[in-house]
């Protein structure tokens, strides 16, 4: 959040989060039914009856009116909620979501089979800030061989290029895997440049990427 967004009240922040998420994924959501899961019960009323709302909420409600949205209470949440976001990557319906893994759980993953292959999905998104800078958001998701899902999000406040941001996402994901003692990892990314450079099929000509490429190979 930037600028005046920091001064939104909790309800406005909840609505802003919904609008931001849908806008970022709008090319996947057009023509689809969207299930919005939130522990804030008034969210449904605010987003469907904008007549008595402030200008921010009215604007957001109008924006969301183009989508087929169904609001659900937080108690209906299952670990599948995050897995559904990975629709392009097959993950079983039984996946469970762990925000933070207790030490004993991590240890169990390591001792039960070091040959298990984990999957790393990573991506990044950048947007301009009011002061003319760039704010980048990085997301990484680790999926175990038994389909447990570990998501992580990071913010980068330096003016990185898109490719540098993607390399940062890869490195952050690999560091998370290293902290969990994961030895076998398959990484997935929608950047053909990053994938082919790391696999050695492309040479790294951009000087800004050389150090990141070397760091990725060394960590691998």
MARLUMSE-166956 format. One record per residue (C-alpha): residue in one letter; x, y, z. Coordinates in pm, whole numbers, padded with zeros to 5 digits, always signed. Each point is the difference from the previous one (the first is absolute). Example, Ala and Ser with C-alpha at 12.3 -4.5 7.8 and 13.67 -1.06 7.14 Angstrom:
2
a+01230-00450+00780 s+00137+00344-00066 
END
This chain:
220
x+00000+00000+00000 x+00126+00346-00085 x-00086+00364+00068 x-00354+00064+00118 x-00073-00374-00008 x+00171-00030+00339 x-00277+00212+00150 x-00287-00220-00117 x-00208-00141+00284 x+00004-00381+00046 x-00316-00048-00207 x+00139+00205-00289 x+00325-00197+00015 x-00194-00326-00021 x-00191+00125-00304 x+00318+00136-00155 x+00168-00338+00037 x-00291-00166-00182 x+00007+00253-00285 x+00378-00022-00034 x-00005-00381-00013 x-00277-00011-00261 x+00161+00270-00214 x+00334-00182+00002 x-00169-00322-00118 x-00273+00152-00216 x+00115-00181-00317 x-00064-00330+00179 x-00329+00102+00161 x-00201+00145-00289 x-00299-00225-00061 x+00072-00205+00312 x-00189-00031+00329 x+00208+00148+00282 x-00038-00120+00360 x+00123+00269+00239 x+00089-00141+00341 x+00035+00255+00279 x-00036+00013+00376 x-00141+00353-00036 x-00375-00063-00020 x-00106+00351-00114 x+00221-00030-00308 x-00285-00149-00202 x-00236+00286+00091 x+00258+00268-00075 x+00085-00142-00340 x-00358-00063-00111 x-00182+00310+00138 x+00222+00299-00075 x-00267+00272+00025 x+00098+00109+00353 x+00374-00054-00028 x+00291+00243-00031 x+00158+00072-00336 x+00264-00271+00030 x-00249-00276+00072 x-00243+00118-00266 x+00274-00005-00263 x+00113-00347+00106 x-00355-00134+00013 x-00065+00121-00354 x+00326-00156-00117 x-00090-00336+00155 x-00353+00004-00142 x+00132-00134-00332 x+00095-00330+00166 x-00213-00287+00124 x+00093+00008+00369 x-00130-00216+00284 x+00103+00089+00355 x+00073-00277+00250 x+00082+00015+00373 x+00350-00069+00126 x-00108-00323+00167 x-00041-00157-00344 x+00368+00043-00080 x+00202-00310-00073 x+00361-00037-00101 x-00123-00033-00356 x-00057+00377-00019 x+00361+00070-00094 x+00034-00310-00214 x-00285+00125-00217 x+00221+00293-00094 x+00243-00249-00152 x-00254-00124-00253 x+00263-00009-00272 x+00203-00248+00205 x-00166-00330+00101 x-00022-00028+00377 x-00233-00260+00162 x-00322+00118+00161 x+00117-00135+00334 x+00273+00264+00030 x+00034+00164+00339 x+00129+00347+00067 x+00265+00069+00262 x+00083+00365+00065 x+00264-00093+00256 x+00138-00347+00050 x+00089-00115+00352 x+00352-00136+00030 x-00128-00352+00048 x-00194+00015-00326 x+00304+00120-00194 x+00210-00269+00161 x-00257-00261-00103 x+00029+00106-00363 x+00375-00038+00012 x+00016-00332+00179 x-00284-00173-00183 x+00176+00015-00334 x+00282+00222-00116 x-00063-00108-00360 x-00337+00176-00009 x-00015+00264-00270 x-00158+00334+00092 x-00137+00251-00249 x+00066+00372+00010 x-00233+00244-00178 x+00114+00361-00005 x-00113+00323-00161 x+00026+00375+00044 x-00197+00315-00070 x+00111+00363-00010 x-00190+00327+00023 x+00092+00366+00016 x-00016+00188+00331 x-00120+00361+00028 x+00357+00125+00051 x+00103-00141-00336 x+00168-00312+00133 x-00083-00365-00053 x-00151-00238+00253 x+00036-00369-00084 x-00195-00284+00158 x+00151-00347-00005 x-00191-00321+00064 x+00142-00348+00047 x-00189-00323+00067 x+00165-00325+00105 x-00197-00321-00057 x+00119-00322+00164 x-00014-00347-00152 x-00300-00064+00226 x-00170+00319-00127 x+00042+00221+00305 x+00021+00365-00109 x+00226+00264+00154 x-00058+00354-00135 x+00224+00301+00059 x-00024+00362-00113 x+00266+00272-00007 x+00022+00367-00098 x+00298+00154-00180 x+00033+00377+00020 x+00296+00057-00231 x-00059+00090-00367 x+00070-00344-00143 x-00072-00099-00359 x-00252-00275-00069 x+00269-00263-00060 x+00196+00097+00312 x-00322-00024+00201 x-00064-00347-00142 x+00351-00108+00100 x-00066+00137+00349 x-00316-00210+00017 x+00195-00310-00102 x+00274+00065+00255 x-00247+00065+00281 x-00182-00323-00082 x+00324-00197-00005 x+00104+00153+00331 x-00332-00105+00152 x+00061-00353-00129 x+00350-00001+00146 x-00133+00103+00340 x-00235-00302-00011 x+00292-00230-00094 x-00163-00080-00334 x+00259-00170-00219 x-00197-00071-00319 x-00191+00288-00156 x-00176+00066-00329 x-00053+00372-00070 x-00277+00132-00226 x-00018+00349-00147 x-00182+00170-00288 x+00317+00191-00103 x+00161-00183-00290 x+00314+00211+00036 x+00058-00092+00365 x-00073-00369-00056 x+00234-00032-00299 x+00279+00202+00162 x-00004-00215+00313 x-00011-00318-00208 x+00298+00122-00200 x-00184+00016-00333 x+00036+00380-00017 x+00313+00201+00073 x-00038+00290+00243 x+00077+00316-00193 x-00168+00252+00231 x+00257+00119+00254 x-00276+00068+00254 x-00087-00371+00003 x+00348-00154+00020 x+00032+00008+00379 x-00354-00126+00052 x+00056-00282-00250 x+00325-00099+00174 x-00172+00010+00342 x-00282-00224-00126 x+00243-00257-00141 x+00208+00004+00317 x-00306-00048+00220 x-00124-00279-00225 
END
